[in-house]
Amino acid sequence: MQTAAARNAVHVIVREHQQLSMVITGMQRLVKLLGAGEDVHGPIMFRSMLFYLGEYPEKLHHPKEERHLFARLRHDDNELDKTIDELEEQHALGKVQLRNIEHAFTRYELLGESALPELRRMVEAYAAFSADHRRLEEEVILPAARQRLTEEDWKELDDAFGTNRDPFAGVKDEADLGRLFAMIVRAIREP
């Protein structure tokens, strides 16, 4: 049975996914603009996006998922355990992909246009990978959680995901990443 707390925790998880997706979409847009020869705020905007995608999921979002959500669902059934294992592997793989994108961007900065196709390919592959990852969490894990978790589980999830506060408030890292996210959103919305 899903409680109000369950809806709040799920809402926060989905909102965090949407924020990550927005930054990834911005990264895709910047790479397209680079290909069109547009001024895209120099390398600082792309590097800011890479930093955000490297920091926010690794320090805040993924640890909460693994410690508070996945841990409560693990050992409930073998198929779900396999999915959780896959998601945790994807968390690690995402870090590697971001590092590779950063290297590809550095090659682009050094070599210019000739390095752009590989950067574009990596960014598009990462965007597809991230979309599949979010889909698996939202279409498999969250429905399983709605069915299986107790009222007490949801209270702890609600507390962990901080549903009654801005997800970036509190810890200095969260505040810094919140400001960075706002800067990225402003920049990618500019014509």
N, C-alpha and C positions, 0 to 999 in steps of 0.2 A: 504494500500500500504506500503510495507516494504522499508525503506530507508537504506542508508549506515549506519547511526547511529543505526538503528534497528539491522542490521546484526552484528555490533560491540558489542552492549549490549548483544545480544543473545550469541555471541561467548564467551564473558566473563563469562556469567552464566554457559554455558556448560563447559568451561575450569575449572571453580571452582568446578563444579560437578565432573569432571574427577580427579581433585586433591584430593577431599574428597574420591572418590572411590579408588584411589591408596593407600591412607593411610589405608582404611578399608581392602583392599586386603592384605596389609602388615600385618595387625593385624591377619587376618586369617592365613597367612603363619607362623607368629610367634607362634600361638597356635599349629599348626601342628608340627612345629619344637620342641616345648616343649614336645609334645606327643612322638616324636621320640628320646627324650633325648638329643637333640642338644643344644649347647651353643648359646643363642640368645641375647648376649650383656646384660645379666642379666635383671632384671626387669625394668631398666631405659628405654629401648626402648619401651616396651609395655606401660609403664606409659606415655612416651612422645607422643605416638599415641593417648592415651586416652585424654591427655591434649589438643592436637591439635584438635581432633574431638569435644571436649567440648568447646573450645575457638573460633576457626575460624568460625564455623557455627553460634554460638550464638552471637558473637560480630560483625561480619562483613557480612557474607553471608545472613543469614535469615532476619536480620533487613532490609537489602536492598531489598530483595524480597518482604517482607510484606509492607514496606513503599512506595516503588517506583513502583513495578510491580503489586502486588496483589491489592493495593489500586486503581490503575487506571482501573482495570478490574472488581472490585466489583460492584455489582448492574447492571451489563450489562445484565445478564440473570440469572435466578434462578439456573440452573444447574451449571453454572460456579461458582456462589456464594457457592454452596454446596461443590464443589471441592476445592475452596479456604479455606473454613472452615476446610475441612479435612486436607489440607496441613498445615494449621496453628496448628491444633491439633497434627499433626505428628511432627512438629518442637518441641513442648513441650514434646511429648512422647519420642523423640530421646534423650533428656536430661536425662530422667528417665532411659532409657535403658543403656546409657553410665555409669550412676552412678551404676546401678546394675552390669554391667560388671566389673567396678572398684572393687566393693565389692567381686565379684567372683574371680577376680585376687588376691586380698588380701587373700581370703580363700585358693587359690592355693599356695600362698607363705607360708602360715602357715601350711597347711595340706599336701601339696605335691600332688602326682599323683592322689590320690582319689578325689580331687576337680577338676581335669582337664576336665572330661566329661561335667560337668555343665558349666564351662567356655567356652568350645568349642561350646556347644549348644547355649549359649547366644551370642557369637561372630557371629556364623552362622545366627542366627535369626536377629541380628542387620544388618548384611550385606544384607540379603534379604529385610528387612524393608527399608533400605536406597536405595537399587536399585529400589524398587517399588516407593519410594518417588520421586527419580530423574526422573524415567520414567513418572510419572504423570505430573511433571512440564514440562518435555521436550516434551511430546506427547499431552498434553491438554492445559496447560497454555501458553507455548511459541507460539504454532500455533494460539491460540485465540488472543494473543497480536499482532502477525503479521497482523492479519485481522482487528483488532479493534482500535489499538492505532494510534494517530495522529503523525505528524512530530514533534510537540512540545513535546508530550509525550516521543517520542524516544530520543529527545535531552536530556531531563531530565534523562531518564534511562541511556543514554550513560554517562552523567556526574556522575551519582550516582554510576555506576558500574566501572567507571574509565577506559574506554577502551583504552585510549592512554597512559597508564602507567602500570607498573607491579602491579598486584592486591595486592601485599604485600608492596609496597612502600608507604612512607608518614608517617602515624601514627606509633608511636612506637610499638603498639601492632601488627600492620601489619608487620613491619620489623622483630620483634621477631618471629612471627609465620612463616614468610618466611624463616628465618634461620632454624627454627625447621622443617619445611616441607623439606627443602634441606637435613638436617641431616637424617630424616626418609627415604627419597628416597635413599640416599647413602647406608644406612644400609640394606634396604630390597632388594637391588640389589646385595648385596654381596652373593657369593655362599655359 
